[in-house]
Amino acid sequence: MTNYIIKRIADLVFVLFGVSVLVFFMLRFIPGDAVEIMLGANVDISVERVEALRRQLGLDLPIHEQYGQWFLGLLRGDLGTSIWTGQPVATEIMARLPITLEVTLLALAFSLLVSFPIGILAASARGTWGDTIVRIISIIGLTLPSFWVGVLLLYVVSVRFPSFPAIGFVPFLEDPWGNLSRLSLPVLAVSLPIIASLSRILRSSLLEVMNADYIRTAKSKGLSARTLLYKHALRNALIPVLTIIGVQMGYLLSGVVIIEQVFAIPGLGRLIIGAISERNYPLVQGTILVVTLFFVVVNLLVDLAYAWIDPRVEYS
């Protein structure tokens, strides 16, 4: 197991390095210049002032030297400094990260709580009208973009229940009810496609496992259908479900970025979009790297869960 963990961590480091290179150089291809945006459209600004600000920000250096300086900072745990506020990028990210994590984890928890019963019910009622309804709803859920669902929910609630706090954010410790009520709609909007995907995969996986030889043998020994399902089949059906959970975390984070804009939630999504519009390179680079780190760590935990559920995965 130790060698397996070391191998997965090495893969994690390689992915982060690749993302750092791609993000750094691709940002430089975005039209617009950070210095010109900072100085605005004032025609009285001299060329000397523009060049002085460029030197101050280190943007006058060759692009490979800029990356080298930023990468050396990463090795020291320094994500850089925001070129607009002068604050450390890590400080700005940490101020927004708990908000995005709360939305993400609430959406994931809600997705798991809803999708597991639906998937188990659909597998148990295979071929019935209930199974058909679940499959149709799942297909519809997969085709609906989360941002569109968010806009639709926001419109319906604002018209039908104008007093309901549908947008904005309040810290949980400051107002628990206000926090959960404001996050209920964005969590629901982000969760629906994930619920549809997880329930379909769990249904298919359970049906495949229930047709395995060892399940038929256990059934011939007189075990009840409930015991077969929950004690023998469900654990072995979890491996493909875990795969989808790891993949869906990336979808969840990307969905939260857009949903934060729709519901005016001051998380990492709004931070990234604002930083891109300002060409705030260090802030964009640092934020995307943190999001990537979160995603690859989740996938590492999923891989370790594979090895725990099925030790054969460790040696594959």
C-alpha positions, 0 to 999 in steps of 0.5 A: 500500500505504501508504494501505491500511495507514493506512486499516486502522490507522484502523479499528483505532483506531475499534474500540478506542475503541468497545470501550472505551466498551462495556466501561466502561459495560456493566460498570456494569450488572453487579449488585453494588458494588465497594466493598460487595464490598471491605468485605464483609458486616460490618454494623458498617461505617459509611456514612461509611466506605463513602462515603470509600472510594468517593471514594478510588476515584473511584466517586463521580463521575458515570459520564461523568467516570469514563470521561473520566478513564480515557480520558485515562489510556489516551491516556497509556498508563495502563490504571489501577490495580487497586482491590483490590491498588493495583497498576497494571493494566498490571503485573498484565496483563503478569504473566499475558499471556505465559501466555495468549499461549503457550497461544494460539500453541501452539494456533494452531501445532498447528491449522495443522500438523494442518489443512493436511495434512488439508485437502489430503488431503481435497481430493486424495481428493475423493469417496473414503472418506478424504474422507468420514471427514475431513468427518465428523470435521470436523463432529464437531469443529465441534460440540464445545465446547472446554471440554467437550473439556477436561473430558473429556480431563482426566477420561480422563487423570486416570483412565488416567494419574494421574501425568501432570501435567494441570493447573497451569502451570510456566514454560518456562524453569524446566521445559520438559517440565513446561511442555509436558506441562501445556499439551498437554491445553488446547492440544489441547482449544482446537485441535480446533474450529479444526482442523475449521474450517480443514481444511473451508475449505481443502478447499473452497477448493482444490476451487474453485481446482482447477476454475478455467480456468487450472488446467485450462490448466496441466493440459493442458500436462502439469504433474503433479498435485503441481505443480498443487496446491502451486505453483499452487492452494495459494497462491490457495486461502489467502485464505479460509483467512486469513479464517478464521484471523483470525476463529478468533483471536477464538474461540481467545482466548475458548476459552482464557479458559474452558480456563484455568479448567478446567486452573487456568492462571494466565493472562488468562482467570482474571484476567478472571473473578476481576476480574469477580467482584470488580467490579474495574472498571479491571482488567476494562477494561484486560484486555479492551482488551488482548485486543481489541488483540491480536485487531484487530492479528491481523486487521490482519496478516491484511488485509496478508497478503491484499494480499501474496497478491492485490494486488487486495485493496488497492484493493477 
